[in-house]
Every structure is written in structure tokens, then in C-alpha cells.
Amino acid sequence: MSAVRCDTTQASDRRAAIREAFYNDDVDDVIAEAAISLLTVDAPTGVAAEPITVTAERFGSIPHSSIVCARDNAIRPELQRLFVREIDAVSAMPTRVVEFDPSHSPFLSQPTALADVIRSAHRATLHRDRPRTAGV
């Protein structure tokens, strides 16, 4: 089994590169360093490398949203949008996309704004999927 190595114990230039990839916005320095220290050292690549079969029956009928993080240097916004296009190509229902400004880790840099975005997406999904009533 292959794995991705994320060595956070090396020189400061490596930690700076990790910071730039995951926490390149307004994450407090102490919080960013703590988060880097908590990153998993090894992760299997099977999930990312194995094909995933998505069908309208198995996935596409479930309301879904995607938050595109504009300053994400770990998964660039263009790739995030590609993921959405690929899901939408086989989905019975389109992905609700919310463009959001932060880096890869908005839960650290903008937790309140992220919670607002998630609540808004949830409300929009509930409204979109609510059965229409005559006269409403």
C-alpha cells in the first residue's frame, strides 16, 4: 500500500510550506503551528487513487453542496470546481456551490463565517427540496 508522507518535524522551511498550503490566510501563528503538529504523518492513498462509482441512484438524488475556498493552496479552486463538474455529470441534482474566500482551513481562520456559509447552504437545500404547496 502506498502512502503520502507529511513530515512536520523537519526544518522550518518545510513547516512554512505546509503553512502556505493549509493555513495561508488569517490563522493565528500559534494555532497554525499547533495544527501543523497535529497533521497525520502517513496516510494511505487508496481513497484518492481508487475509482469511485457515483450514480444518480446512489448519490445524485441526495442534496449536496460544495464550498470552494478561493485561497486554498492544498486543493486549488480550479480543482475543487473540477470535482463539482465531475459529480454534476452523473448527479440527478446539481451541486450547490458556495465561493468562499479563505484558505484550505476556514475552520481555523474564519470559523464563524464558515458556520454561516454552512447554515446558508443548508437553508437553501431545505428550501430547494421542499415540496411546493398550492397557493404558496
N, C-alpha and C positions, 0 to 999 in steps of 0.2 A: 504494500500500500504506500502510495506517495503522500507526502505531507508538505505543507507550507511552513517554513521556519520564520519565526518573528523573534529575533534575538534582541531583547530590550536591555540587556545587561552590558552591551558594548559601549564604545566611545560616544561622546556627546553628539558627534555629527550624525550618528545613526539615530539617536533619540530625537534630534532636530528633524530628521527626515520623516520619522514616524509622526512627530507633532504636526509637520506640514501636511501630511496625508490625511490625518484623522481629526486634528484639533486646530485648524489654521485660522480660526476666527477669534471670537472674544472669550475663549475658555481661559479662566484664571490659570496662571502658571503652576500653582500648587496642585490644582485639580487635574490639569493636563499631565503632570508628572505622576500623580497617583494613578490616573487612568492608564498611562503607558506601562506602569509597573504591574497592572492587573491583566494586561493582554496575555492571551494564551500563547505559550511558546511554540507549540506544534499543533497543527490542525490537519486532519485528513482532507484530501482534495476530492474525495469521491462525490460529495454533494455537488461541487462545482463542475466536475468532469463528466458525471453520468448524465445521459439524456433523460429528460423529464417529459412524460407524455401528458399533455394538457388537452382536455376535450371540453366542449360546451356542457356536456352532461356532468362531468366530474369536477369542473372548476368554473367554467364560464357562466354558469347560472347563479353564482354567488356574487353579490355586490362587492366590488373591490376598489380600492384607491391606492394611489402611489404618490408619495411625497418626493419630489425631485429637489435635492439640496444643491443649490446653484454653485456653492463654493467647495463642493466635495472633491477632494483630490485623491481619494481612495477609489471611488467609483464615479468617474467623471459624469456630469449631467447628460452628455450625449449618449453614454452607455446606459444610464438609467432610462432615458427615453426610448432607446432601442429595446430594452426589456419590456417596456409598456407596449410598444408596437408588436412585439412577438407574441405577447399574451393576447392582445386585442385581435390578432389574426386568427386565433382559434377560440375566442370567447364569444358567448352569446350576448354578452353585455359589455359595453366599453368600460375601460378603467377611468375612474375619475382621477385626474392628475392635478396636483397642487404644486405649483412652483413656490419654493421657499428659499430664502437667502443663505442659510448657514452652511457650515462645513458638514463633514460626514457624521458629526456627533452633536446634533442640535439638542439632544437631551442634556448635554453639559453646557453648551453655550447659550441656548435660548429655550430653557425648559418650559417657561410659561407660554411663549409664543408657539412652541411645538404642541403643547396641550390644546391651545386654541385651534390650531390647524386640524388636529385630530378630531376635536369636537365638531368643528365645522364640516369636515368630511363626513362624519357620522350622521349629523343632522341632514346633510344633503342626500345621503344614501337613504335615510329613512323617508324623506320627502319624495325622492325619486321613485321608490319602490312601493309607496303607499297606494293601495287600490283607489281609483277615482270613484267618488260618490256623486250621484246626480245632483245638480244644483250647487256643487262646490267649485 
